[in-house]
Amino acid sequence: MTRVWVQKGHEVSVIASMYDIATGRKLPDYKGKIFKLEKLGAGLDVIRVHTSERYDKNFIWRAWAYFTFIFFGFLGVLFFTRGKYDVVLASSPPLTVGPLGILLSIIKRCPFIFEARDLWPDGAIDTGVVTNTIMIKLLFFLEKLTYNRATAINVLTPAFQKTLINQKGVPPEKIWMIPNAADLDLIKPGPKDQGVIKRHGWENKFVSLYIGAHGRANCLWQLIETAKILQDEPEYMIACVGGGMQRDALIEKAEAEDLTNIQFIAPVPKNEVASYLRSCDVSLIVLQKADIMTKVYPNKMFDSMSAARPIIIAVDGVARKLVEDAQCGVYVEPENAKEIVDKMRFYRGSPDIAKQHGENGYKYVCEHYDRRKLAAKYIMLLEKSIGDKK
């Protein structure tokens, strides 16, 4: 998004963590540092701030990481953003960036825009991440404060929009919808990467790939069950790329069940995601079976469509509708391993349909979810919000 905004003549400062999702730790350049200013060309500064490296250890450490980001993010703004700004955009999750955005907008005397990329705290409560009554009340208070103080709120799906209007009491005119989208410069269709295939032993395998977080909400236990059903069919391989709180437990379970047809591959940088997607036969989009999940567009869905991979989607609701509208995949009931197996067999036995679904997805995402086009629309809305406040 910021690349497009800078190309259109705007100046952007990004407050970002030093925590690297791909490795689960600080990169070497950040070791021993609290702040680092990175200039990524004319008009784009990234202010890296210290964040706890124990982010993925458990929920207590994750909350601590959120706190350290807010604390050092605020200091980073004071130290590195001395000039005038026209707008503050805070993108969640976590919800705790909302109060930080409010504070910065007061200091900079400019409008505050909040971006709800997940519905917090609803999602954390529905998936069992947050159960403490006091914490739940605090999160709802922060949510209300953030929504009330925001000049506008950007949501990612029509379901988010309905929830904010019907359940949260947010005026419809205050809501924008710029959804998750495809980075078509980074992820494109193409031939399979033989290096990836040889590295992971995927030769002569029908590879079903999950790429993303390994957390409670993702519920990769259903893929363990899928692998158990396919134990006697060595032509199938399930590959899970990524990290998260449940990764170690998933690996232990697979080893305890002596499953050789499911792999857990360490996170890879975003610029390598395309190679993995192009090297699989089908993309797996799975989430926990919970009401909140019916309202989300998983970003990995757009990555899969960009790489022209057919999708098995174990997510009901708006994501299922998008896949069915695009005719780029098949739906299975969430947490139903038998249905996942059936669809994997379907695609293996129907290569022409698999190819057509992949092509359909790429065409659809180019027409409707090109991040460059959406970034241009987004900056127009931001410009209007600034104009309305003057």
C-alpha positions in Angstrom: 0.0 0.0 0.0 2.7 2.5 1.0 4.6 1.9 -2.2 1.6 3.1 -4.2 1.0 6.1 -1.9 4.6 7.2 -2.2 4.4 6.9 -6.0 1.5 9.2 -5.9 3.6 11.9 -4.2 2.8 11.3 -0.6 5.3 10.9 2.3 4.7 8.0 4.7 6.3 7.0 8.0 5.6 3.4 9.2 6.0 2.4 12.8 7.0 -1.3 12.7 8.2 -4.0 15.0 11.7 -5.5 15.0 10.2 -8.9 15.4 10.6 -11.0 12.3 7.6 -13.3 11.6 9.7 -15.5 9.3 12.4 -16.3 11.9 10.6 -15.6 15.2 13.3 -13.3 16.5 15.0 -10.0 15.8 17.1 -9.9 12.7 20.8 -9.5 13.2 20.7 -5.8 12.2 18.4 -5.1 15.1 20.2 -6.9 17.9 20.9 -4.8 20.9 18.9 -1.9 19.5 15.7 -0.2 20.7 15.1 1.9 17.6 16.3 1.9 14.0 15.3 4.3 11.3 15.2 2.8 7.8 14.8 5.1 4.7 13.3 3.0 1.9 13.6 5.6 -0.9 12.2 9.0 -1.2 9.1 9.6 0.8 9.1 6.3 2.9 10.6 5.9 6.3 10.2 2.8 8.5 10.8 3.3 12.2 11.7 -0.1 13.7 11.0 -0.4 17.4 11.9 -3.0 20.0 9.3 -5.7 20.6 9.6 -8.8 22.8 11.0 -11.8 21.0 8.9 -14.1 23.0 5.8 -13.1 21.0 4.9 -16.7 20.0 5.7 -18.4 23.3 2.2 -18.1 24.8 -0.6 -15.6 25.2 1.0 -13.9 28.2 4.2 -13.2 26.2 2.1 -12.1 23.3 0.3 -9.5 25.4 3.7 -8.3 26.7 4.9 -8.0 23.1 1.8 -5.8 22.3 2.7 -3.6 25.3 6.3 -3.2 24.4 5.4 -2.3 20.8 3.0 0.4 22.0 5.5 1.8 24.5 8.5 1.9 22.2 6.3 2.9 19.2 5.2 6.0 21.1 8.8 6.9 21.9 9.8 6.2 18.2 7.3 8.7 17.1 8.6 11.3 19.5 12.2 10.7 18.4 11.8 10.3 14.7 8.7 12.1 13.5 9.3 15.8 14.2 7.5 17.2 11.2 3.9 17.8 10.4 1.6 14.9 9.5 -1.9 15.0 7.9 -3.3 11.7 9.1 -2.6 8.8 11.5 -3.6 5.3 10.3 -3.5 2.5 12.9 -3.9 -1.0 11.6 -5.0 -3.8 13.9 -4.8 -6.5 15.2 -3.9 -6.1 17.9 -6.7 -3.8 19.2 -4.1 -2.1 21.4 -2.8 -0.1 18.4 -6.0 1.8 18.6 -5.2 3.9 21.7 -1.7 4.4 20.4 -3.1 5.8 17.1 -5.5 8.1 19.1 -2.6 9.4 21.2 -0.4 10.1 18.1 -3.3 11.8 16.3 -3.7 14.1 19.3 0.0 14.9 19.4 0.1 15.5 15.6 -3.3 17.3 15.6 -4.6 15.3 12.7 -7.4 12.8 11.9 -7.2 9.3 13.2 -8.2 6.4 10.9 -8.5 2.9 12.3 -8.2 -0.2 10.3 -9.9 -3.4 11.6 -8.2 -6.3 9.9 -9.7 -8.6 12.4 -12.7 -8.1 14.7 -11.1 -7.7 18.1 -12.0 -8.6 20.8 -14.8 -10.8 19.3 -12.3 -13.0 17.5 -10.1 -13.6 20.5 -13.1 -14.5 22.6 -14.8 -16.8 20.1 -11.6 -18.8 19.5 -10.9 -19.1 23.2 -7.7 -17.0 23.2 -9.1 -14.6 25.8 -11.3 -15.9 28.6 -10.5 -13.6 31.6 -13.6 -11.6 32.4 -11.6 -8.5 33.4 -9.5 -8.6 30.3 -12.6 -9.0 28.1 -14.2 -5.9 29.7 -11.0 -4.0 29.1 -10.8 -5.0 25.5 -14.4 -4.0 24.8 -13.7 -0.6 26.5 -10.7 -0.1 24.2 -12.8 -1.1 21.2 -15.5 1.4 21.9 -13.0 4.1 22.6 -11.2 3.4 19.4 -14.3 3.3 17.2 -15.7 6.5 18.8 -12.5 8.5 18.3 -11.8 7.4 14.8 -12.6 9.7 11.9 -13.2 6.6 9.8 -12.8 2.9 10.2 -11.6 0.6 7.4 -12.9 -3.0 7.4 -11.9 -5.9 5.2 -15.1 -7.7 4.5 -18.9 -7.0 4.1 -19.5 -9.1 7.2 -17.2 -6.8 9.2 -19.1 -3.8 7.9 -22.5 -5.4 9.0 -21.1 -6.3 12.4 -19.9 -2.7 13.1 -23.2 -1.2 12.1 -25.6 -3.7 13.6 -23.7 -4.8 16.7 -21.2 -2.0 17.5 -23.4 1.0 16.7 -20.9 2.5 14.3 -22.6 5.0 11.8 -22.5 3.5 8.3 -21.0 6.7 6.8 -18.0 6.2 9.1 -17.0 2.9 7.5 -14.8 2.2 4.5 -14.1 -1.2 3.0 -10.7 -1.7 1.4 -10.2 -5.6 1.7 -7.2 -7.8 1.8 -5.8 -8.0 -1.6 -3.2 -9.6 -3.9 0.3 -8.3 -4.4 0.5 -9.2 -8.1 4.0 -7.8 -8.4 5.3 -10.3 -5.8 3.2 -13.5 -6.4 2.5 -14.6 -10.0 1.6 -17.8 -11.8 4.5 -19.8 -13.3 6.2 -23.2 -13.5 6.9 -25.3 -10.4 10.1 -24.5 -8.6 12.2 -27.6 -8.9 14.5 -26.4 -6.1 11.6 -26.3 -3.7 10.3 -29.7 -4.9 13.7 -31.4 -4.4 14.5 -29.7 -1.1 11.3 -31.1 0.5 11.0 -34.4 -1.4 7.9 -33.5 -3.3 8.9 -35.4 -6.5 6.0 -37.6 -7.7 3.8 -36.3 -4.9 0.4 -34.6 -5.0 1.2 -31.7 -2.7 -1.5 -29.9 -0.7 0.1 -26.7 0.8 -1.0 -24.7 3.9 1.1 -21.5 4.3 0.5 -19.2 7.2 0.2 -19.0 11.0 0.1 -22.2 13.2 -2.1 -20.8 15.9 -5.3 -21.7 17.7 -7.5 -19.9 15.2 -5.9 -21.8 12.3 -6.7 -25.2 13.7 -4.1 -27.2 11.9 -5.1 -30.3 13.9 -7.6 -31.0 11.1 -4.6 -31.5 8.8 -3.1 -34.0 11.2 -6.4 -35.9 11.0 -6.3 -35.6 7.2 -2.8 -37.1 7.1 -3.9 -40.0 9.3 -6.7 -40.9 6.8 -4.1 -40.8 3.9 -1.4 -42.8 5.7 -1.7 -45.7 3.2 -1.7 -43.4 0.1 2.0 -42.3 -0.2 1.3 -40.3 -3.3 -0.2 -37.5 -1.1 1.8 -35.0 0.8 0.5 -32.2 3.1 3.0 -29.4 3.7 2.5 -26.7 6.3 4.8 -23.7 6.1 4.9 -21.1 8.9 5.2 -20.7 12.6 3.1 -20.0 15.6 2.2 -21.1 19.2 1.0 -24.5 18.2 3.7 -25.5 15.8 5.8 -27.5 18.2 2.7 -29.4 19.5 1.6 -30.2 16.0 5.1 -31.6 15.1 5.0 -33.7 18.3 1.6 -35.1 17.4 2.7 -35.9 13.9 5.8 -37.7 15.2 3.8 -39.6 17.8 1.4 -40.8 15.1 4.3 -41.7 12.9 3.0 -39.6 10.1 5.4 -39.3 7.2 2.9 -37.6 4.8 2.7 -34.3 6.6 5.6 -31.8 6.8 6.1 -28.7 9.0 8.4 -26.3 7.2 9.9 -23.3 8.9 8.5 -19.8 7.9 9.9 -18.4 4.7 10.3 -14.8 3.6 7.4 -13.3 1.7 9.4 -13.2 -1.5 9.7 -17.0 -1.4 6.0 -17.6 -0.8 5.3 -17.5 -4.5 7.8 -20.3 -5.2 6.1 -22.6 -2.7 2.6 -21.8 -3.9 3.6 -22.5 -7.5 5.2 -25.8 -6.5 2.1 -27.3 -4.9 -0.9 -28.9 -6.5 -3.6 -27.4 -4.3 -3.7 -24.7 -1.7 -5.3 -25.4 1.7 -7.1 -22.5 3.4 -8.3 -23.7 6.9 -9.5 -22.1 10.0 -11.1 -23.0 13.3 -14.9 -23.8 13.2 -16.2 -20.6 14.8 -18.8 -18.0 14.0 -16.2 -15.2 13.8 -14.3 -17.1 11.0 -17.4 -16.8 8.7 -16.6 -13.0 8.5 -13.0 -13.0 7.4 -11.1 -13.1 4.1 -7.8 -15.0 4.9 -5.0 -13.1 3.1 -3.4 -16.4 2.0 -6.5 -17.0 -0.1 -5.5 -14.0 -2.3 -1.9 -15.3 -2.5 -3.1 -18.7 -3.7 -5.3 -17.0 -6.4 -2.3 -14.9 -7.5 -0.3 -18.0 -8.0 -3.1 -19.6 -9.9 -3.5 -22.5 -7.5 -6.9 -24.2 -6.9 -8.2 -23.9 -3.4 -9.7 -26.2 -0.8 -11.3 -23.8 1.6 -12.4 -25.0 5.0 -13.8 -21.6 6.0 -17.5 -20.9 5.7 -19.1 -17.5 5.2 -17.7 -14.6 3.1 -14.5 -16.4 2.2 -16.4 -19.4 0.9 -18.7 -17.1 -1.2 -15.7 -15.4 -2.7 -14.1 -18.7 -3.8 -17.4 -19.9 -5.2 -18.0 -16.7 -7.0 -14.5 -16.8 -8.5 -15.0 -20.6 -9.3 -11.4 -21.1 -8.1 -11.9 -23.8 -5.6 -14.1 -26.1 -3.5 -15.6 -25.7 0.0 -15.3 -28.3 2.8 -16.8 -28.1 6.2 -14.3 -26.7 8.7 -12.5 -29.3 10.9 -13.9 -32.1 8.6 -10.8 -34.1 7.7 -12.7 -36.6 5.6 -14.1 -33.9 3.4 -10.6 -32.4 2.9 -9.4 -35.9 1.8 -12.3 -36.2 -0.6 -11.5 -32.9 -2.3 -7.7 -33.7 -2.5 -8.6 -36.9 -4.3 -11.0 -35.0 -6.5 -8.3 -32.5 -7.6 -5.7 -35.3 -8.1 -8.1 -37.2 -10.3 -9.3 -34.0 -12.2 -6.1 -32.1 -13.3 -8.0 -30.2 -16.0 -10.5 -28.9 -13.4 -7.7 -28.0 -11.0 -5.9 -26.1 -13.8 -9.1 -24.2 -14.7 -9.9 -23.3 -11.1 -6.4 -21.9 -10.7 -6.7 -19.8 -13.9 -10.2 -18.6 -12.7 -8.7 -17.5 -9.4 -5.9 -15.5 -11.1 -8.3 -13.8 -13.5 -10.7 -12.9 -10.6 -8.1 -11.5 -8.3 -6.6 -9.4 -11.1 -10.0 -7.9 -11.8 -11.2 -7.4 -8.2 -8.4 -7.6 -5.7 -5.3 -6.0 -7.2 -3.5 -4.3 -4.3 -2.3 -1.5 -6.5 -5.8 -0.5 -7.5 -7.1 -0.8 -3.9 -4.2 1.2 -2.6 -5.1 4.0 -5.1 -8.7 3.9 -3.8 -7.5 3.9 -0.2 -5.4 7.0 -0.6 -8.3 8.8 -2.2 -10.4 8.1 0.9 -7.5 9.3 3.2 -7.2 12.5 1.2 -10.9 13.1 1.5 -10.8 12.5 5.3 -8.0 15.1 5.6 -10.0 17.6 3.4 -13.2 17.1 5.5 -11.3 17.9 8.7 -9.8 21.2 7.4 
